[in-house]
Amino acid sequence: TFAYLPMAHMVWYWDGPDAITDAKSLETVIGNAGWLWAKGALDFAGGTVVHINAGIAALVAALMVGKRIGYGKEAMPPHSLTLTMVGASLLWVGWFGFNAGSNLEATGLAALAFVNTMLATAAATLSWVAFEWILKSKPSMLGAASGAVAGLVAITPACGFVGPMGALIIGLGVSPLCLFFVSKVKHAFGYDDTLDVFGVHGVGGIFGAIMTGVFVSPALGGTGVYDYVANKVGEFDMHTQVVSQLWAKFKHFMDKKRALKKRP
């Protein structure tokens, strides 16, 4: 809660569209808004606020708490793959409410978020299984569940901003990246992230947030960024938007790094 509240304010807080009537009122809204919202960061349903936040917090916690007894010396497989699949399935179904519900009203945008959530998650599941098959010669149900969660995480910030093809590309791209982090990077650095929260939620959230800045472009099927002064979709600058997304992730990482340095 202490980590979530300031991030929720920085990313999501603003006075709302009704407060914008002209350029001067827009300046007032930006001045009162959350710091990252004012910088132009986009996060439709919580990719930064929830998943990057939780992922980096998990990494900090893993470094502070240390490794489990026997970690790296004995096998520690999941207790029950059956329950793992049940949990992943419940997440997949529940995530439709999480993403589409973030639109706060039943409109076409909510439908877009719903469809994008389905497409990205399905693509990420297949992508993880395919790469696991290529790299390890055998796919697994644990990999399928991990891919599904990675896809859900990656599409969360983008679900109401990108088109269906953008969602598919995000889903296909996030799984190999997360698989690399959970199978290679974690062992290379030696931290014990039991449930791969950083590798899936943190890395997947960062990837999804950056890709939001790319695929929100109307030229790539996205919705664009609405200009409430002109009352239409505004001119889109992909470079500026991606820089805004990267700045939000960098700021979040530095905040967590400072918190880690302050530990006794």
Secondary structure, DSSP 8 states (H G I E B T S, - for coil): -TTHHHHHHHHH----GGG-SSHHHHHHHHHHS-HHHHTT---SSSIIIIIIHHHHHHHHHHHHH---TTTTTS----S-HHHHHHHHHHHHHHHHHHHHGGGSS-SHHHHHHHHHHHHHHHHHHHHHHHHHHHHHSS--HHHHHHHHHHHHHHHTTTTTTS-HHHHHHHHHHHHHHHHHIIIIIHHHHT---TT-IIIIIIHHHHHHHHHHHHHTSGGGT----EETTTTEE----HHHHHHHHHHHHHHHHHHHHHHHHT--
